[in-house]
Amino acid sequence: MDLFLQRLFDALTNGSTYALIAVAMVLIFKATTLINFAQGEQAMLGAFIVLQLWKWGIPMWGAVVIGMIFSGILAACLERTFIRKFDPADHLPLVIITLGLFLVINAVAAIIWRFDPLSFPQLFPSGKAVTIGNARLSWYSIFAFGSCLLVLFILQTLLTKTKIGLAFRAVSSNLESSRLCGIKIGQTLQFGWALAAAAGTLGASIYAANPVLQIEPTIMLRALIFSITAAALGGLDSLWGALLGGLTIGFVQSVVVQYIPFIPNEMTLAAAVVVLLIVLTFRPSGFLGTKTVEMV
Amino acid sequence: MTNTLLEVDELTATYGQIEVLHGIKFHVQPNEIVVILGANGAGKTTTLRAISGMVGTTGSIAFNGDSIIDLEPDYIVRKGIAHVPQGRGTFPELTVEENLRVGAFIRSDNEIKADLDSCYETYPVLYERRMQSAGSLSGGEQQMLAVSRALMSKPELLLLDEPSLGLAPQIVEGLFERFKKMNQELGTTMLIVEQNAQIALAMADRGYVLESGEIAVEGEANLLVNDDAIRKAYLGG
């Protein structure tokens, strides 16, 4: 029982961070039906910037906020330079561009910070918050999950209560009518890219602040795959679906591997994908995704 | 010429390599209802899309005396042209009220709330369904929403692309009565593209007939109704 509880707590920790990256992907997918493969690397670069700012003496949370703003601006520039000139309806060139960005950002981070793991500062109080039997829920897990909820509430409010949020949802819903209503499509999508990158940077910072992890340029590779799976599970266009998907993947990762002995630890990724396959077979639009109806 | 609201001359429009309009000329005066008739594929929709800046064009389009050709769609809306696209073009995932608010996107004045209320007064059914998603509305309600959304931008010229498409005859009648009333009471200028020639000509001031990307006939609506060639081609004898 204690062991099961401990696994659930671990699931919460991992799930929350996957959810934050997944939310970033959902934001871009909602508006453009494009998967941004560079999302994880943008987040990793953001986390390194946070680390660097902190090393220069900026207080931890100040560094996180500046890092989020910086990666938001960087993402806005990337959108303007590499994405906007291409036809948004033709996905293949765009996917290749995001894969290219993935490689370039990874290389840049490796050149600047090298591949040696660096320890990331603690963002949250350390130690255990709750102990039930032998199962321990750390403050880190609670704060990671809390940050995730907070980010979702902020994004939800931004998208439903502000004018730019309304424009963003209009663009996701009907591109042509949005243009006819006077919405500047490019700027609106740029806003989405910036928002996604800021959320991703927070996610990567929290991920790297996990006491058992250190930051290095490849830190987000695994997390990216889990996050894409989480986003797809949740429905790809639903913010809360991303959270649900993230927690599910976290759960699969820690619980299934613990209790199903023939799945070795190295196969967690595959186990997550199998769950995705099963869910999408029965619910093609994921947990909370919009069902697409095509007129023929 | 100074009081012409929309002046189109030598207008061509192309999709990729294919030229759809071959140099058409027409105009719309303030407070007028002008209808463009034509069969499927004659270039009616393309004509409206050309005015809104949604397709590649050459020639000249002047609105209130300013050239608007080659402008981006979002500038053209801000100049005062609202476009209700074919098939309504509502935002199905957004609520009815959010749809109307997107219609007022280009505005930043304090009258938006008041205009929202007057939309609801005109169409009480939209008020009843204001918190529902637009995708859950019937075809007729969607068309009301699409027109109301366009009016929320306070346009000088309203472009309507086949408003009757896919609607039951009695709903179409109510809709067009509404257009006529709007034109008389608010002075809204309208350029309507239609296949339903009968009902469109009954309320329009003037009409043009588009055939294969060229203006074939033009004239006063009441004369067009009695024109033998038009009766044969578009009014079923």
Boltz contact constraints between the chains, C-beta under 6 A:
constraints:
  - contact:
      token1: [A, 170]
      token2: [B, 91]
      max_distance: 6.0
  - contact:
      token1: [A, 170]
      token2: [B, 102]
      max_distance: 6.0
  - contact:
      token1: [A, 173]
      token2: [B, 91]
      max_distance: 6.0
  - contact:
      token1: [A, 173]
      token2: [B, 93]
      max_distance: 6.0
  - contact:
      token1: [A, 173]
      token2: [B, 94]
      max_distance: 6.0
  - contact:
      token1: [A, 174]
      token2: [B, 91]
      max_distance: 6.0
  - contact:
      token1: [A, 177]
      token2: [B, 89]
      max_distance: 6.0
  - contact:
      token1: [A, 179]
      token2: [B, 73]
      max_distance: 6.0
  - contact:
      token1: [A, 180]
      token2: [B, 83]
      max_distance: 6.0
  - contact:
      token1: [A, 181]
      token2: [B, 102]
      max_distance: 6.0
  - contact:
      token1: [A, 181]
      token2: [B, 103]
      max_distance: 6.0
  - contact:
      token1: [A, 181]
      token2: [B, 105]
      max_distance: 6.0
  - contact:
      token1: [A, 182]
      token2: [B, 74]
      max_distance: 6.0
  - contact:
      token1: [A, 182]
      token2: [B, 77]
      max_distance: 6.0
  - contact:
      token1: [A, 182]
      token2: [B, 78]
      max_distance: 6.0
  - contact:
      token1: [A, 182]
      token2: [B, 105]
      max_distance: 6.0
  - contact:
      token1: [A, 182]
      token2: [B, 106]
      max_distance: 6.0
  - contact:
      token1: [A, 183]
      token2: [B, 105]
      max_distance: 6.0
  - contact:
      token1: [A, 184]
      token2: [B, 74]
      max_distance: 6.0
